[in-house]
Amino acid sequence: DIVMTQSPDSLAVSLGERATINCKSSQSVLYSSNNKNYLAWYQQKPGQPPKLLIYWASTRESGVPDRFSGSGSGTDFTLTISSLQAEDVAVYFCQQYYTTPLTFGGGTKVEIK
Amino acid sequence: QVQLQESGPGLVKPSETLSLTCTVSGGSISSYSWSWIRQPPGKGLEWIGYIYYSGSTNYNSSLKSRVTISEDTSKNQFSLKLSSVTAADTAVYYCARVGYGSGSYFMDVWGKGTTVTVSS
């Protein structure tokens, strides 16, 4: 199974500041034949289901604010919130879909400092 | 807009079978693949399996011997059965739509989730 490791477990960021979440996979999720990284990011607010933010490592889902961006390739990925808003308080998960079983990172909790 | 709603018993006895149904509205179940994911209390997400638009299935190997995912296209529903449950199967169970297109096995639409507790 591909193990997804997120860091940090939690972070506190001031409103308007940048938040950076890291995700590392135990093996590459880059498919060489199409040069796509099979990596998604989700946001989960308390009491709600996860919401898809980013797929193919850097493609924003429709309706997701452009302050959210994804980057990285191979085994190392980053989700960046460029200017943290109050409504961004949530847990963020990465997920690989390169192979089954699909696996998720342990989550990163983002709070306001 | 597609919406998903999980339904089923909130309490299941140990060793029995957990059965949940996901009802899809606003779109045809036949056009997409569909997935089940669970989240134990205070923990992360675990993929259970999915059913492809073709009707074939793919299960997490950690649960494979106990899981069955099926669909009823006439009712626009798909279902999860998990046998021989223990307390470790206590979780919020989510149904979700798998992304469209080759290899797009991320989940782009989720149900609200249903809590299942395994206890006698």
HADDOCK unambig.tbl for C-alpha pairs under 7 A between the chains (distance, minus, plus):
assign (segid A and resid 40 and name CA) (segid B and resid 106 and name CA) 6.53 0.50 0.50
assign (segid A and resid 48 and name CA) (segid B and resid 112 and name CA) 6.46 0.50 0.50
assign (segid A and resid 49 and name CA) (segid B and resid 110 and name CA) 6.50 0.50 0.50
assign (segid A and resid 49 and name CA) (segid B and resid 111 and name CA) 6.91 0.50 0.50
assign (segid A and resid 49 and name CA) (segid B and resid 112 and name CA) 5.51 0.50 0.50
assign (segid A and resid 49 and name CA) (segid B and resid 113 and name CA) 6.59 0.50 0.50
assign (segid A and resid 52 and name CA) (segid B and resid 107 and name CA) 6.87 0.50 0.50
assign (segid A and resid 52 and name CA) (segid B and resid 108 and name CA) 5.59 0.50 0.50
assign (segid A and resid 97 and name CA) (segid B and resid 105 and name CA) 5.45 0.50 0.50
assign (segid A and resid 97 and name CA) (segid B and resid 106 and name CA) 6.41 0.50 0.50
assign (segid A and resid 101 and name CA) (segid B and resid 60 and name CA) 5.19 0.50 0.50
assign (segid A and resid 102 and name CA) (segid B and resid 47 and name CA) 6.02 0.50 0.50
assign (segid A and resid 103 and name CA) (segid B and resid 46 and name CA) 6.85 0.50 0.50
assign (segid A and resid 103 and name CA) (segid B and resid 47 and name CA) 6.65 0.50 0.50
assign (segid A and resid 104 and name CA) (segid B and resid 45 and name CA) 6.21 0.50 0.50
assign (segid A and resid 106 and name CA) (segid B and resid 44 and name CA) 5.42 0.50 0.50
assign (segid A and resid 107 and name CA) (segid B and resid 44 and name CA) 6.64 0.50 0.50
